[in-house]
Amino acid sequence: MNIEPIYFNTTNEKKFVEISHLFQPGPRPLRQLSHSVVEILDTDLERVVRAKALAAYRAVQRAVLVEHGGVFIDHISDLPGVMLKYMWDGLGSRVCEILPRDGPRRAMVRTALCFCDGKRRYVEVGEVSGRIAELPRGASGLTWDTIFIPDNSEQTFAEMSLPDKMQSAPAAQAYRRLELVLRSR
């Protein structure tokens, strides 16, 4: 019996490595597609990931999985939120410096996964509460991992081993829920 793989569309190799970790072991193998798709500008995470999944599906003409995330920082009215990429391109890890050193540094990270088969889009969202570090720490190759410390930890996600990170990462939470949907397909 030939098992249909799941195609994850991302141009970010590090994201593929993380999502691959979640698929092990699994009944369906994961394959990477690297088609650039236009991401809509919107503050709603689910709307962004749904549009991204549909754009990816149209580009590759096969069932596809995509991911999109955001960092929601309390002190700056939940910015940058879903538009993290644009803030990161401008500020990078200097976002740590715009928060008061002795003030509130609370944040929430959210990741949405969307599987689109051309007929339906299945979305699951994971979220993790924590705080923004005073300085970036670690080197994961993923933007916000170096500045986000989840609750009940003293390490940023970038300082954690991949298995440790994937125990609590928002993508892992979303994947566990999405996996139930994918198994029934």
LUMLO-308817 format. One line per 2 residues: number of its first residue (from 1); their letters; for each residue x, y, z of C-alpha. Coordinates in nm, 4 decimals, padded with zeros to 6 digits. Example, Ala and Ser with C-alpha at 12.3 -4.5 7.8 and 13.67 -1.06 7.14 Angstrom:
2
1	AS	01.2300/-00.4500/00.7800 ~ 01.3670/-00.1060/00.7140
//
This chain:
185
1	MN	00.0000/00.0000/00.0000 ~ 00.1426/00.3372/-00.1055
3	IE	00.0856/00.5980/00.1668 ~ 00.0286/00.9533/00.0439
5	PI	00.2825/01.1925/00.1966 ~ 00.1885/01.5248/00.3473
7	YF	00.3486/01.8182/00.1695 ~ 00.4611/02.1049/00.3915
9	NT	00.5162/02.4252/00.1970 ~ 00.7838/02.6496/00.3446
11	TN	01.0919/02.8241/00.2150 ~ 01.2382/02.8087/00.5671
13	EK	01.4442/02.4919/00.6145 ~ 01.4416/02.5358/00.9949
15	KF	01.0606/02.5311/01.0015 ~ 01.0643/02.2130/00.7963
17	VE	01.3051/02.0481/01.0425 ~ 01.0779/02.1359/01.3336
19	IS	00.7582/02.0179/01.1676 ~ 00.9394/01.7014/01.0522
21	HL	01.0207/01.6295/01.4158 ~ 00.6485/01.6353/01.4933
23	FQ	00.5725/01.3852/01.2169 ~ 00.8102/01.1230/01.3606
25	PG	00.6933/00.8549/01.3839 ~ 00.3806/00.8920/01.1817
27	PR	00.1689/00.7033/00.9355 ~ 00.2282/00.9552/00.6557
29	PL	00.5722/01.0821/00.5529 ~ 00.6356/01.4560/00.5338
31	RQ	00.7835/01.6153/00.2226 ~ 00.8942/01.9751/00.1750
33	LS	00.7760/02.2069/-00.0987 ~ 00.9444/02.5465/-00.1291
35	HS	00.7045/02.7575/-00.3307 ~ 00.6994/03.1236/-00.2348
37	VV	00.3464/03.2439/-00.1793 ~ 00.2206/03.5930/-00.1164
39	EI	00.1076/03.6353/00.2426 ~ -00.1845/03.8665/00.3032
41	LD	-00.1446/04.1522/00.5482 ~ -00.3985/04.0967/00.8204
43	TD	-00.3997/04.0948/01.1981 ~ -00.6034/03.7737/01.2204
45	LE	-00.3751/03.4683/01.2381 ~ -00.6336/03.2218/01.1102
47	RV	-00.7240/03.4415/00.8116 ~ -00.3548/03.4721/00.7213
49	VR	-00.2845/03.0985/00.7418 ~ -00.6024/03.0084/00.5498
51	AK	-00.5086/03.2464/00.2663 ~ -00.1514/03.1169/00.2687
53	AL	-00.2724/02.7551/00.2462 ~ -00.5042/02.8315/-00.0434
55	AA	-00.2259/03.0172/-00.2275 ~ 00.0097/02.7239/-00.1709
57	YR	-00.2516/02.4743/-00.2879 ~ -00.3096/02.6739/-00.6062
59	AV	00.0659/02.6901/-00.6682 ~ 00.1343/02.3178/-00.6238
61	QR	-00.2062/02.1645/-00.7101 ~ -00.1906/01.9098/-00.4283
63	AV	-00.2947/01.8867/-00.0660 ~ -00.0573/02.1022/00.1345
65	LV	00.0240/02.2028/00.4917 ~ 00.1425/02.5550/00.5797
67	EH	00.2327/02.7369/00.9001 ~ 00.2186/03.0961/01.0190
69	GG	00.2902/03.2407/01.3600 ~ 00.3090/03.5573/01.5587
71	VF	00.4372/03.7119/01.8782 ~ 00.1880/03.9149/02.0781
73	ID	00.3672/04.1414/02.3301 ~ 00.1455/04.2858/02.6040
75	HI	00.3446/04.6072/02.6539 ~ 00.3071/04.7144/02.2912
77	SD	-00.0623/04.6298/02.2449 ~ -00.0033/04.2743/02.1191
79	LP	00.2304/04.3911/01.8440 ~ 00.3887/04.2716/01.6251
81	GV	00.1337/03.9914/01.6294 ~ 00.0910/03.8123/01.2994
83	ML	00.3078/04.0687/01.1204 ~ 00.6206/03.9585/01.3049
85	KY	00.8202/03.9175/00.9839 ~ 00.7934/04.2873/00.9000
87	MW	00.8917/04.3998/01.2473 ~ 01.1745/04.1469/01.2594
89	DG	01.3053/04.2627/00.9213 ~ 01.3234/04.6171/01.0598
91	LG	01.4262/04.5633/01.4218 ~ 01.5525/04.2093/01.4531
93	SR	01.6232/04.1048/01.8082 ~ 01.6407/04.4735/01.9094
95	VC	01.2740/04.4271/01.9980 ~ 01.4153/04.3305/02.3411
97	EI	01.5431/04.6872/02.3787 ~ 01.2089/04.8595/02.3185
99	LP	01.0548/04.6974/02.6246 ~ 01.1253/04.8467/02.9674
101	RD	01.4044/04.6528/03.1335 ~ 01.2262/04.6420/03.4692
103	GP	00.8742/04.6594/03.3299 ~ 00.6290/04.4059/03.1942
105	RR	00.7709/04.1712/02.9316 ~ 00.4746/03.9324/02.9018
107	AM	00.4056/03.7852/02.5606 ~ 00.2138/03.5111/02.3884
109	VR	00.3352/03.3209/02.0836 ~ 00.0841/03.1594/01.8514
111	TA	00.1322/02.9261/01.5593 ~ -00.1398/02.8226/01.3174
113	LC	-00.1158/02.5220/01.0887 ~ -00.3505/02.4872/00.7941
115	FC	-00.3970/02.1791/00.5788 ~ -00.5683/02.2520/00.2476
117	DG	-00.6844/01.9709/00.0198 ~ -00.8443/02.1982/-00.2407
119	KR	-01.1922/02.1488/-00.0982 ~ -01.1475/02.2295/00.2697
121	RY	-00.8989/02.4051/00.4917 ~ -00.8362/02.2622/00.8365
123	VE	-00.6813/02.5067/01.0855 ~ -00.5410/02.4422/01.4305
125	VG	-00.3725/02.7016/01.6521 ~ -00.1305/02.6494/01.9394
127	EV	-00.0234/02.9141/02.1865 ~ 00.2326/02.9492/02.4622
129	SG	00.2555/03.2211/02.7278 ~ 00.5864/03.3571/02.8423
131	RI	00.8036/03.6634/02.8384 ~ 01.0495/03.8468/02.6172
133	AE	01.4126/03.8046/02.7206 ~ 01.6199/04.1124/02.8044
135	LP	01.8715/04.0039/02.5378 ~ 01.8505/03.7464/02.2594
137	RG	01.9900/03.4062/02.3566 ~ 02.0587/03.0921/02.1573
139	AS	02.0838/03.0262/01.7865 ~ 01.7973/02.8346/01.6311
141	GL	01.7794/03.0165/01.2995 ~ 01.4152/03.1049/01.3670
143	TW	01.3410/03.4681/01.4424 ~ 01.1567/03.4946/01.7708
145	DT	01.3006/03.1769/01.9250 ~ 01.5990/03.3771/02.0513
147	IF	01.3869/03.6250/02.2485 ~ 01.0928/03.4218/02.3832
149	IP	01.1086/03.2411/02.7178 ~ 00.8055/03.0179/02.7794
151	DN	00.6469/03.0096/03.1238 ~ 00.8073/02.7566/03.3585
153	SE	01.1445/02.7887/03.1833 ~ 01.4527/03.0048/03.2096
155	QT	01.5641/02.9214/02.8541 ~ 01.4552/03.0802/02.5296
157	FA	01.3188/02.8380/02.2724 ~ 01.6483/02.8867/02.0829
159	EM	01.8465/02.7574/02.3816 ~ 01.6420/02.4377/02.4098
161	SL	01.7131/02.1118/02.2319 ~ 01.4663/02.0401/01.9512
163	PD	01.2912/01.7606/02.1473 ~ 01.2548/01.9867/02.4522
165	KM	01.1250/02.2768/02.2458 ~ 00.8764/02.0572/02.0645
167	QS	00.7258/01.9447/02.3958 ~ 00.5679/02.2869/02.4423
169	AP	00.6054/02.4847/02.1194 ~ 00.2832/02.6278/01.9794
171	AA	00.3403/02.4427/01.6505 ~ 00.3502/02.1141/01.8436
173	QA	00.0187/02.1920/02.0122 ~ -00.1427/02.2785/01.6798
175	YR	00.0035/01.9714/01.5115 ~ -00.1260/01.7334/01.7778
177	RL	-00.4801/01.8593/01.7154 ~ -00.4385/01.8677/01.3373
179	EL	-00.2991/01.5143/01.3412 ~ -00.6390/01.3850/01.4507
181	VL	-00.7984/01.5478/01.1464 ~ -00.5281/01.4181/00.9105
183	RS	-00.5577/01.0608/01.0410 ~ -00.9263/01.0563/00.9598
185	R	-00.8718/01.1671/00.5998
//
